[in-house]
Amino acid sequence: MTTTLPSIPAPNLDALMGGGLAAARAKASSPDARLHAQAQNFEVAFVNSMFQHMFTGIGAQGPLGNSTGVSAWRSFLTDEYAKNFVKAGGVGIADQVYKSLLAHQEARAK
């Protein structure tokens, strides 16, 4: 009698590591992909800053309440909100930063 174990799907490393792994893969693939990943990281930082300001005045009314240590967890939450927002299209900053980085790279090459 042979017993087979159920197959366990491999974890999505990009989901576990956030944007860092995707940026590392882009860095290894091509300079243009690396520039695009850096532009997206810049937009994530910008959107994260905007989201943090949005949540400053809600106090105990927010999704995490107002307990001890909530500021650390709220920063993680706003960071994930920002990553998902940018992944869904964002506000368009990444595209402009990417074009600017390409122009600077081309100018430096000449």
VOGU-3710 file (C-alpha; in Angstrom, 3 decimals, decimal comma):
1> mtttlpsipa> 0,000/0,000/0,000  1,454/3,299/-1,108  0,578/6,537/0,586  0,882/9,739/-1,384  1,214/13,037/0,280  -0,745/15,992/-1,034  1,344/18,382/-3,053  2,008/21,701/-1,400  2,263/24,647/-3,756  5,514/26,551/-3,696
11> pnldalmggg> 5,229/29,914/-1,946  5,175/33,032/-4,053  8,492/34,580/-3,055  7,572/37,962/-4,508  4,536/38,071/-2,237  6,590/37,001/0,795  9,464/39,413/0,215  7,482/42,387/-1,058  8,926/44,441/-3,879  12,557/43,729/-2,970
21> laaarakass> 12,740/40,390/-4,737  11,075/41,759/-7,858  13,581/44,605/-7,877  16,458/42,129/-7,491  15,190/40,081/-10,416  14,779/43,207/-12,513  18,320/44,246/-11,621  19,645/40,964/-12,937  17,591/41,057/-16,144  18,329/44,407/-17,810
31> pdarlhaqaq> 19,208/48,014/-17,073  15,830/49,226/-18,381  13,959/46,821/-16,106  16,098/47,982/-13,196  15,248/51,616/-13,963  11,561/50,774/-14,150  11,704/48,927/-10,802  13,469/51,896/-9,195  10,858/54,282/-10,600  8,099/52,120/-9,142
41> nfevafvnsm> 9,882/51,998/-5,781  10,017/55,801/-5,829  6,271/55,998/-6,500  5,613/53,502/-3,677  7,599/55,712/-1,283  5,668/58,802/-2,404  2,252/57,151/-2,156  3,195/55,620/1,206  4,007/59,086/2,519  0,646/60,381/1,307
51> fqhmftgiga> -1,203/57,453/2,907  0,597/57,971/6,228  -0,591/61,577/6,296  -4,110/60,407/5,477  -4,204/58,128/8,537  -2,704/60,559/11,092  -5,968/62,100/12,246  -8,156/59,012/12,589  -6,888/57,836/16,010  -8,971/54,986/17,442
61> qgplgnstgv> -11,367/55,083/14,490  -8,887/53,379/12,161  -8,640/49,721/11,192  -6,076/48,988/13,926  -7,564/50,966/16,794  -5,402/53,081/19,083  -3,489/50,533/21,159  0,181/50,515/22,072  2,407/49,896/19,068  -0,287/50,663/16,539
71> sawrsfltde> 1,962/53,161/14,733  4,355/50,395/13,673  1,542/48,194/12,387  -0,115/51,154/10,680  3,138/51,883/8,832  3,189/48,280/7,564  -0,444/48,616/6,490  0,127/51,882/4,622  3,206/50,390/2,955  1,147/47,454/1,651
81> yaknfvkagg> -1,626/49,826/0,565  0,959/51,859/-1,359  2,490/48,788/-3,041  -0,912/47,532/-4,160  -1,977/50,991/-5,294  1,137/51,405/-7,450  0,847/47,848/-8,795  -2,719/48,664/-9,892  -1,559/51,726/-11,836  -0,750/54,306/-9,191
91> vgiadqvyks> -0,828/57,998/-9,936  1,592/57,921/-12,864  4,715/59,138/-11,117  6,654/55,957/-11,919  6,215/56,440/-15,667  7,486/60,012/-15,511  10,429/59,078/-13,274  11,281/56,178/-15,605  11,302/58,480/-18,649  13,441/60,985/-16,776
101> llahqearak> 15,913/58,280/-15,710  16,158/57,024/-19,296  16,810/60,565/-20,560  19,556/61,072/-17,968  21,080/57,722/-18,812  21,106/58,514/-22,533  22,564/61,964/-21,895  25,326/60,457/-19,738  26,135/57,896/-22,442  26,755/60,644/-25,022
//
